Amino acid sequence: MEKSGRAPSGHFRWTICALLFFATTVNYADRQILGMLAPTLQKEIGWDEAQYGLIVTAFQTAYALGLIGIGRFIDVVGTRLGYAVTLAWWSVATMAHGLVGSVSGFSAMRFLLGLGESGNFPAAVKTVAEWFPKKERALATGIFNSGSNVGAILVPLIIPWLTLRFGWRWAFVGLGGAGLLWLIGWFALYRPPEEHPRLSPAELDYIRSDPPEPTESIPWSRLISNRPVWGLVIARFLTDPVWWFYLYWTPKFLNSQFGLKLDQLGVPVALMYLFGNTGGICGGWLSAYFIRRGRANTTARKLAMLVCAVAVVPIVFAARTGDQWVAVGLIALAMAAHQGWAANVFTIVSDTFPKQAVSSVVGICGFGGAVGGMLVASAVGLILQATGSYLLIFGLAGGMYLLGLGIIQLMDRRSDAVTR
């Protein structure tokens, strides 16, 4: 079998990437709706900043706990079944938000949502590793990860209309139901590459053009004792909470800082995530560009991450400006940089570890990010409750990516890699 690595005439692998994109769109829409409705729910239900922080923490706690085992679960049962189970779980949990009306009720529903949503990225990154050669993985990851921004763009455009017309409960029911529709396409179109009737032999050869990998299982204990894994875990611990902050507090920031109401938040929030969407794809393209220029895969990913880390730094001025659109622009730039960073962090995993361990490693690293998000969610609520100011929060956000990249570099010793 010829494995020249040249691009084939077939492009069915990008159909699979589109499925991942739409799943990630649903994933982020379901979690973003709370942040969008936070000012409305805060008035209707009566929670304060600290209680809102605890509601967000409930999601982060469950997300972290889910990631401990969900990656191994997907590695064992496969992406077709594993992805379907987790997406069905989180869709039903989203719909169930419409049944509650208290701080404790929302905390419980967010906890259930977090358990289900923890499966999205381990399953999606593993699917990319199965369906794409290494040279295309960062781009494919950037494309599917851009669904997180599309979901977050749709929420501020759709949710205010649904809420004002039908009430906030039906907004949750409507978004949750959309996820169940995705399952139809997933079961109709997804099979492993070797079993797929619509995949040409030439495209399968191209997908398998990288050196072969062994099929033996890698013990979980071996993964969690690996230095590069810990570098990624710590980097995710530092940087993931920044994204969670954007997700849950940006509408509240615009509401408190500039007085924007629910029907005025749609355009600025959508623009932020539109820039984020572009950043994810550009981050994947940038590392592919460095590879074409002769850089090794991991070096190319890190160079792209450095560019993204520097682009985040101006966010420190977001809370100091009195101009709404300057603040929106600074946050939009930082969100785009985060998504470019994330595309390459995910791809480092699929570059470094064999396919049978990818979901497990993504889960372990995601656990670090979720724990960071859990701690920061409560801290942000308490800081805002005590000071009423976002200055410290934006200031810390600006330096986390450079620090995270430094730790990845420090911990990335080739002798410690999990080899094929």
N, C-alpha and C positions, 0 to 999 in steps of 0.2 A: 504494500500500500504506500502510495507516494504521499509524503508529508512535507511539501515544499514550503508551507506557510504562506503561500500567495492567496490573496482574497478570492474566494470562489464566486460562481455566478449566483448561488443561492443566498438568501438573506433571511431565512426563517428564524434564525436565532434572535433577530431583532423583534419578531413578533412575541417571543418569550419575554424579551426585555420590556415590551409594551405592557404585558400582563403585570410585570413587577412594578412598572410605573403607576399603573392604575391602582394596584393594591396599596402602594405607598401613599398615593393621593387620598384614598379612603382612610388609611391609617392616621394621617395627620389632620384630616378634616374632623375625624371623630375626637381627637384630643384637643384640637384648637378651638372647638365650639365653646368650651368652658371659658377660655380666656376672652373670647369675643363677647360673651354674655355676662362676664363678671360684673361690670358696672350695674347692669340691670338686675341681676340676681342679688347683688349686694344690697340693693335698695329693697327688693321684694322680700328676701328671706332675712336680711338683717345681720349678715356676718360682718366682722371687722377684718382689718388687714391680717392680723395674726391667725384668725380662723380660716381665712382664705389660704394662707400659707400652709395650714395643716391639711386642708382639702387637697391641695397640690401635692403635699408630701405623701398622702395616702396613695395617690397614683404612682409616685416615684418609688415608694417602698415596694409595692406590688410588682412594678416593672423590674426592679432590681432582683427581687426574689424569683420572678419568672425566668429571668435570664440565667440564673444559676443552672437550671435544668433544661430549659427549652432548647438550647443549642444541641445538647446531647440527644434529646428526644427527636429532633429533626434529622440529625445524623443517623439515628437508628431506623426511624420509620420512613425516611425519604422526604423529599421536598413536596411531592404531590399531595400526600396525605397530611403531612405536618403543617404545611402552609394553610391548607383548607380548614383544619381543625382550629388553628389559632385565629384565623380571620372570622370564622363563624362565631367564635367565643366573643371576640371584642365587638362585633356588630350587634349581637344581642345585648351585651352590657351597655353599649351606647343607647340603644332604644330604652333600656330600663331606667335611664336617668329621668325620663319623663314621668316616672311613677313616684318620685321622691320630692320633698320640699323642705328639707332641713339640713343643717350642717352635717349631722351624723349620717343622714341618708345619702347626701352627695359624697361624703367620704367613703362610704361603703361601695357606691357605684364606681367611683374612681379607682378604688382598689381592684374591683373585678375587671375594669377596663384595662388597667395596667398589666394584670396577669396575661390577658389575651394579646395585647399589643406588643408584648415582649418578643413574640415570635416573628414579627415582620422582617427585621433586618438580618437575623441569623438565617432565615429561610431565603431571603432575596440574595444575600451575598453568596450563599452556597449555590444557588441556581446560576448566578453569573459564573462561578468557578466551573460549573458543569457544562455550561453552554458557550463559553467564550475562551479563546486563547488569551494568554497573559497580555499580549500587546493591545487587546481591545477591552480589557476588564475595567480599567479606570474610566474609560468613556462610557461603557455600559452601566457602571455603577453611578457615574455622574448623572446619566439620563434617568435611571430608575429613582435615584435619590432626589432628583428634581421634582418628583411627584409630591414630596413633602411640602414644597413651596406651592405647587399648584393647588393642593388640598387647602393650604392656608390662604391662598388667594381666593378660592371659591367661597370659603367660609364668610369673610367679611362682605362678599357680594350677595350671598344667598341668605345667610342667617338673619340679618336685620329684616329683610322682606318677610321671611317665614315667621319670625317672631312677632312683628307688628301686625301681620295678617291673621295668623293662626294661634299665636302664643308660643312661649319658649319650650313648652313640653313637646309640641309637635316638631319643633326644630330638631330635637334629639332623635325622635322616632324616625323622621325622614332621612337623616344622615345614616343612622344605623341600618335602615333597610337597604340603602344603596350598596352597602358592603355585601349583603347576602346575594345581590345580583351578580357580583363579581365571580362568585363560586361557579356559576353556570359556564362562564367563559374559561375558567381555570380547568375544570374537569373535561371540557370539550377539547381544549387545545394542548394541555400540558402532558408530556410523557418524557422520560429520560431520553437524551439524544439517540442512544443506540437502539431504542425501541420505537422511535417516532416515525410513522409512515410518511410524513410530509417533508422529512429532511433528506436532501440528496446525499449520495455517497461523497460527492466532492466537498460539500459543506461540512459533513461529519469529519472528513479527513482534515479539513482546515481547523475545526474546533479542537481536534486531537493532535494538532501539529507541535505542541510542546512535548518535551521529553516525558516518557511514561512515568507514572507514579505507582507505588505499591498499593495494594488493597488492604493490607492488614490494619486493624483498628489501633489507634494510639490511645493509651490510657489517659484518663482525665487528669490523674495525679501528675503525669509527665508534663502535661500542658501547663498546669498552674505553677509548676516549679521552674518554668522557662523564663529566662531574663527578658528576651524581646516581648513576650506576652505581658510581663509586668510593666515594661516601658509603655506599652499601648494602654494598659489598664490605668496607669497613673495619668497619662495624657488625656484619656477620656474622662477621668475623674475631674480634671481641671477644666476641660473645655465644654463637655456636654451641658453642664449647668448653665453656661452662658446662653446656649440655644433654648433651653427650657425657660430661662428668664424672658427671652424675646417672646416665646410662645404664649406665656401666661400673663406677663405684665405689660407688654407693649400697649395693648388697648387701654389698660388702666393708667399707664404713664401719659398717654395722649389725652385721656380724659381729665386727669388731675392737673397736668402741666399746662394744657392749652384749652381745656373746657370742651373737648369734642364729645358729642352725644352719640348714641348708638347709630343713628342714621347718618352721622358725619364721619364715622370711623372707617367705613368701607373702602373708600378710595386710597387714603394714605396707607392703611394696613395692607391692602392688596398690592400696592406699588412696592412696599418693602419685600414682600414675598416674591413678587415678579423678579426683582433684582436677585434675590436669593436663588431663584430657579436658574437664572443665567449663570450665576457663580458656580453652581454645582457642575454644570456642563463644561464651563470654561476650565474649571480645576481639573477635570478629567482629560480635557484636550491638552492642557498645558503639560501634564506629565507625559502624555503620549508624544508631544512635540520634543521634549527632552530626550525621550528614548530614541526617536528618529535622529536626533543629533548625536547619538552615540553613547548616551548615559546608560548606566545599568538601571534595571527596573526600580530597585529600592532607592537609589540615588535620585532618580527622576521624580519619584513620589515625594521625597523629602524637599527637593528644590521647589516643587509646586506648593508644598505646605508652607515653606518659608515665605514665599510671595503672599500667600493667603494670611499668614500670621502677621505680617507687616501691615497688610491692608486693614486689619481689625483695629489697630492702635488708635485711629482718630475717634473711635466711639467714646473715648474719655470725655469729649467735649459735648456729648449729646444732652446732658442735663444742665449744661451751662448756657446754652443758647436760648434766646427768647423768641426765636423764629421757628414756627412749627415745621416748615419744610426743610430747614437746615437740619433739624433733629431727625426728621424722617429720612433725609438723605444719608446722614451718618449711620443710622441704624441699618438702612438698606445695604450700604457698603459692607458693614460688618456681617450682616446675614449672608450676603453673597460670598464673602471670604470664608465664613464658617462652612458653607456647603461645599466649596472647593476643597477645603481642608478635609471634610468628612469623606468625600469621594476617594481621596487618596489614602486616608486612614483605613477605610474598608478594604481598599485594593492591596495595601501592604499585607494584610492578613491572607488574602487569596494568592498573593505572590509567594509568600514565605512558607505557608503551611499546606500540606497535602489536602486534597478535596475532602477526604473523609473526616478531617478535623476542623474544616473551616467554620461550620456552624457553631461548634463547641467553642472555638477561640473567639468568634464574634460575640457569643453569649457571655463569655468570661469578661471580655473587654467592655461590653455593654453594661455588665453588672457594675463595673467601676464607675462608668458614666452615670448610671442610675442612682448609685449611692451618693455620688457628688450632687446630683440634682435633688435628691431627697433632703440632704443637709442644707443645701443652699435655699431650697424653697421655704423651709421654715425660717432660715436666717433672714431672707429678704423680707418676709412678712413682719418679722420682729423689728428689723431696721426701719422699715417704712412706718410701722406703728409708733416707733420711738422718735424718729427724726422727721418723717414726712418728706425726706429728700432722697433722690436717686443718685446723688453725686458719688458716693462711695461705691455703689454697685456698678455703675458704668466705669469708674476708674479701675476697679479690679478686673472687669471683663476685658479691658484693653490689653492686658499683659499676659493673660492665661495661655494664649496660643504659642507665643514665643517660649514660655516656660515649658509647655508641654512638648514642643519639638525638641528642646534641649534634653529633656528626660528620655525621649525616644532614642535620640542619638547616643546618649550615655549608656543606655541599657542594651543597645543593639550590637551585641557581640556575635559574630557569625559562628563561633565555636559552640554557641548555645542554641543554635537554631534546631527546630525539630526537622530532621532530614527525612527524605523520601526513603 
